[in-house]
């Protein structure tokens, strides 16, 4: 899991091999991200996550709750259309998806473009 730390914020990227946030995989993510939320705001990049189930959604809620408990923020970005749809179904899209986030298909193209 890659983590880029700024002064008060961390960008956490899900591991390459993690393409689903489902029961059995979610606790690894929570264990890695929760400690960061005690010290800084966290944005979780879900670019590689194509599927999420109730356990994955519960994990995101747990991370959001941990952040709020410690006076921090937690959000997700680069959400695939399928994951976005699932978060919208449970009305968490406005709570969890960063307002500055873009969908995964847009994220990939942005990294391929030259900076200048």
C-alpha contacts under 8 A as a table, 3 or more apart, distances in Angstrom:
res1	aa1	res2	aa2	distance
1	X	12	X	7.05
1	X	13	X	5.89
1	X	14	X	5.44
1	X	15	X	4.46
1	X	16	X	7.76
2	X	12	X	5.84
2	X	13	X	5.21
2	X	14	X	7.07
2	X	15	X	7.00
3	X	10	X	6.52
3	X	11	X	5.60
3	X	12	X	4.49
3	X	13	X	6.33
4	X	10	X	5.59
4	X	11	X	5.13
4	X	12	X	6.56
5	X	8	X	7.78
5	X	9	X	6.11
5	X	10	X	4.47
5	X	11	X	6.53
6	X	9	X	5.10
6	X	10	X	5.93
8	X	39	X	7.64
8	X	40	X	4.92
8	X	41	X	6.15
9	X	40	X	5.13
9	X	41	X	4.53
9	X	42	X	5.64
9	X	43	X	7.61
10	X	36	X	7.66
10	X	40	X	6.65
10	X	41	X	6.15
10	X	42	X	4.77
10	X	43	X	6.27
11	X	42	X	5.87
11	X	43	X	4.89
11	X	44	X	5.97
11	X	45	X	7.02
12	X	33	X	7.72
12	X	42	X	7.02
12	X	43	X	6.19
12	X	44	X	4.83
12	X	45	X	5.96
13	X	44	X	5.97
13	X	45	X	4.75
13	X	46	X	6.77
13	X	47	X	7.89
14	X	18	X	6.46
14	X	29	X	7.80
14	X	44	X	7.38
14	X	45	X	6.43
14	X	46	X	6.23
14	X	47	X	7.81
14	X	48	X	7.05
14	X	49	X	7.80
15	X	18	X	5.34
16	X	19	X	7.40
16	X	48	X	7.01
18	X	21	X	7.29
18	X	48	X	6.96
18	X	49	X	6.70
19	X	48	X	5.30
19	X	49	X	4.30
19	X	50	X	5.70
19	X	51	X	6.97
20	X	25	X	7.66
20	X	49	X	5.11
20	X	50	X	5.85
20	X	51	X	4.77
20	X	52	X	5.84
21	X	25	X	6.05
21	X	26	X	5.69
21	X	49	X	6.61
21	X	51	X	6.26
21	X	52	X	4.76
21	X	53	X	6.77
21	X	55	X	7.69
21	X	56	X	4.84
22	X	25	X	5.58
22	X	26	X	5.87
22	X	51	X	7.46
22	X	52	X	5.47
22	X	53	X	5.16
22	X	54	X	7.31
22	X	55	X	5.67
22	X	56	X	4.92
23	X	26	X	5.94
23	X	53	X	7.19
23	X	54	X	7.74
23	X	55	X	5.05
23	X	56	X	6.56
24	X	27	X	6.82
25	X	28	X	5.98
25	X	29	X	7.21
26	X	29	X	5.35
26	X	30	X	6.40
26	X	55	X	6.73
26	X	56	X	5.56
26	X	59	X	6.07
27	X	30	X	4.97
27	X	31	X	6.00
27	X	59	X	7.23
28	X	31	X	5.21
28	X	32	X	6.30
29	X	32	X	5.25
29	X	33	X	6.11
29	X	59	X	7.95
30	X	33	X	5.28
30	X	34	X	5.57
30	X	59	X	6.34
30	X	60	X	7.99
30	X	62	X	7.78
30	X	63	X	6.67
31	X	34	X	5.78
31	X	35	X	7.25
32	X	35	X	6.69
32	X	36	X	7.68
33	X	36	X	5.44
33	X	37	X	6.71
33	X	42	X	7.99
33	X	63	X	7.44
34	X	37	X	5.23
34	X	38	X	7.12
34	X	63	X	6.08
34	X	66	X	6.72
34	X	67	X	7.89
35	X	38	X	5.60
35	X	39	X	7.51
36	X	39	X	5.57
36	X	40	X	6.07
36	X	41	X	7.75
36	X	42	X	7.27
37	X	40	X	5.28
37	X	41	X	5.98
37	X	42	X	6.41
37	X	63	X	7.79
37	X	66	X	6.69
37	X	67	X	5.25
37	X	70	X	7.13
37	X	72	X	6.51
37	X	73	X	7.79
37	X	74	X	7.69
38	X	66	X	7.67
38	X	67	X	6.92
38	X	70	X	5.64
38	X	72	X	7.45
39	X	70	X	7.98
39	X	72	X	7.91
40	X	72	X	6.29
40	X	73	X	7.91
41	X	67	X	7.30
41	X	72	X	5.11
41	X	73	X	4.83
41	X	74	X	5.98
42	X	72	X	7.98
42	X	73	X	6.40
42	X	74	X	4.98
42	X	75	X	6.60
43	X	74	X	5.85
43	X	75	X	4.94
43	X	76	X	5.34
43	X	77	X	6.81
43	X	98	X	7.83
44	X	74	X	7.67
44	X	75	X	6.23
44	X	76	X	4.55
44	X	77	X	6.19
45	X	76	X	5.78
45	X	77	X	4.98
45	X	78	X	5.77
45	X	79	X	7.46
46	X	49	X	5.24
46	X	76	X	6.63
46	X	77	X	6.12
46	X	78	X	5.57
46	X	79	X	5.35
46	X	80	X	7.47
46	X	104	X	7.83
47	X	50	X	7.98
47	X	77	X	7.47
47	X	78	X	4.87
47	X	79	X	5.76
47	X	80	X	6.56
47	X	103	X	8.00
47	X	104	X	5.14
47	X	107	X	7.50
48	X	80	X	7.96
48	X	104	X	7.88
49	X	52	X	7.48
49	X	79	X	7.52
49	X	80	X	6.96
49	X	83	X	7.59
50	X	80	X	6.08
50	X	82	X	6.56
50	X	83	X	6.45
51	X	82	X	6.76
51	X	83	X	6.05
52	X	55	X	7.82
52	X	56	X	5.47
52	X	57	X	6.84
52	X	83	X	6.12
52	X	86	X	7.42
53	X	56	X	5.21
53	X	57	X	6.28
54	X	57	X	5.04
54	X	58	X	6.03
55	X	58	X	4.95
55	X	59	X	6.16
56	X	59	X	4.99
56	X	60	X	6.41
57	X	60	X	5.12
57	X	61	X	6.25
57	X	87	X	7.56
58	X	61	X	4.99
58	X	62	X	6.09
59	X	62	X	5.00
59	X	63	X	6.25
60	X	63	X	5.11
60	X	64	X	6.15
61	X	64	X	4.98
61	X	65	X	6.06
62	X	65	X	5.04
62	X	66	X	6.12
63	X	66	X	5.03
63	X	67	X	6.20
63	X	74	X	6.97
64	X	67	X	5.14
64	X	68	X	6.30
64	X	73	X	7.13
64	X	74	X	5.31
64	X	75	X	7.46
64	X	96	X	7.72
65	X	68	X	5.11
65	X	69	X	6.13
66	X	69	X	5.11
66	X	70	X	6.43
67	X	70	X	5.31
67	X	71	X	6.15
67	X	72	X	4.58
67	X	73	X	5.33
67	X	74	X	5.92
68	X	71	X	4.97
68	X	72	X	5.45
68	X	73	X	6.38
69	X	72	X	7.46
74	X	96	X	7.15
75	X	95	X	7.73
75	X	96	X	4.78
75	X	97	X	5.56
75	X	98	X	5.35
76	X	79	X	7.11
76	X	96	X	5.84
76	X	97	X	4.90
76	X	98	X	5.68
76	X	101	X	7.56
77	X	97	X	5.90
77	X	98	X	5.68
77	X	100	X	7.78
77	X	101	X	4.66
77	X	102	X	6.47
77	X	103	X	7.43
78	X	101	X	5.87
78	X	102	X	5.17
78	X	103	X	4.67
78	X	104	X	4.41
78	X	105	X	7.97
78	X	106	X	7.86
78	X	107	X	6.12
79	X	83	X	6.17
79	X	84	X	5.95
79	X	97	X	7.69
79	X	101	X	7.85
79	X	102	X	7.07
79	X	103	X	5.03
79	X	104	X	5.30
80	X	83	X	5.31
80	X	84	X	6.06
80	X	103	X	5.60
80	X	104	X	4.91
80	X	105	X	7.16
81	X	84	X	4.98
81	X	85	X	6.05
81	X	103	X	6.66
81	X	104	X	7.54
82	X	85	X	5.08
82	X	86	X	6.40
83	X	86	X	5.07
83	X	87	X	6.23
84	X	87	X	5.14
84	X	88	X	6.08
84	X	93	X	6.59
85	X	88	X	5.02
85	X	89	X	6.19
86	X	89	X	5.07
86	X	90	X	6.69
87	X	90	X	5.40
87	X	91	X	6.02
87	X	92	X	5.03
87	X	93	X	4.93
88	X	91	X	4.62
88	X	92	X	5.78
88	X	93	X	4.89
88	X	94	X	7.85
89	X	92	X	7.70
90	X	93	X	7.90
91	X	94	X	7.07
91	X	95	X	7.90
92	X	95	X	5.05
92	X	96	X	5.86
92	X	97	X	7.87
93	X	96	X	5.44
93	X	97	X	5.37
94	X	97	X	5.95
94	X	98	X	7.99
97	X	101	X	6.75
98	X	101	X	4.95
102	X	106	X	6.24
102	X	107	X	6.46
103	X	106	X	5.45
103	X	107	X	6.40
104	X	107	X	4.90
104	X	108	X	6.36
105	X	108	X	5.66
105	X	109	X	6.83
106	X	109	X	5.42
106	X	110	X	6.40
107	X	110	X	5.15
107	X	111	X	6.62
108	X	111	X	5.46
108	X	112	X	6.65
109	X	112	X	5.17
109	X	113	X	6.50
110	X	113	X	5.47
111	X	114	X	7.82
